[in-house]
Amino acid sequence: DEDQSERPDYAEGRFRYQIQGARSFGVSDIYYYLLEASWLEILICAFGGYLIINTIFALLYLLGGNAITGAEPGSFFDAFHFSVQTFSTIGFGTMSPTSSFTHLLVVGESFAGLVAVAVGAGVIFAKFARPSARVIFSKKMVTHNRNGMPTLQFRIANERRREIYAAHMQVSMLVEERTEEGQSMRRFYNLALERSEVPVFTMTWTGFHRLDAASPLFGLADNETRRNIVFILVMFEGRDSVTLQTVQARRVYTPSDILCDQQFVDIIDQDDEGQMVLKLEQLHATVPVAAAESQTQAPGNSASR
């Protein structure tokens, strides 16, 4: 089976689904598409649009006949080269329009170039200025007794050496339910955390949800309870200490991502100088509770954090 924790859409807090019968917004939603696209996709789209626009105007220049001074008649390469000069306002001076038709095309292409530069600069600036949180989530959730109570746990870590102020987390669960009339429906439930906010988030943070009678996940070990879970969504938000802008991160967990009777490996240690060290390579590591307890009870070992 596919390891759901390795799926990039789950790691980014997105749950894969399809919509049938929705209206197509097309060009009106291109701005949102570009903001969500990668830098490589944006550059490919920008360069592709650049080539398409110049190709269209080059063909239009050819329709005007021998209307470009210095260009070989009927040469698409020369017409394309002249279009590039006009669109980007380079103007080497080796070619120029000679007819009213070509002059009108130059006016139109110059305006198209101004609009394209303005739109492209706006999208790139919005993409570049968009704040991001270098917050990573554990690939799995674990459950084990904590202070005598079964507890659901997950943890996050800050990859940047910068603080995040007023950080808080919210955990929600989507459950499939059936009413007394036999109608199937899906509902969101909030999962309360023992500590849902911290004034300053620096290194790592473990979220604890008590699986008591008040929890929607009470009886999580029961197969029927796990079967009704669609996914668990963890939302993180805080204010970056450098840009003072709000940053967000999220992660989706499926029932297969919940490991019972497991606990996380300690990832905080100290070096020889007494400085705390965060071992991010062990963020996702888990061990059975029985093995962890036997290790901490061994002579000379201290309790795990």
Secondary structure, DSSP 4 states (H G I P E B T S, - for coil): ---GGG-HHHHTT------SSPPP-GGGGHHHHHHHS-HHHHHHHHHHHHHHHHHHHHHHHHHT-S-EETSPTT-HHHHHHHHHHHHTT---SS-EE-SHHHHHHHHHHHHHHHHHHHHHHHHHHHHHH-----EEE-S-EEEEEETTEEEEEEEEEE-SSS-EEEEEEEEEEEEEEE-TTS-EEEEEEEE--S--EEEEE-SEEEEEEE-STTSTTTTTTSHHHHHTEEEEEEEEEEEETTT--EEEEEEEE-GGGEEETEEEPP-EEE-TTS-EEE-GGGTT-EEEHHHHHHHHTSTTPPPP-
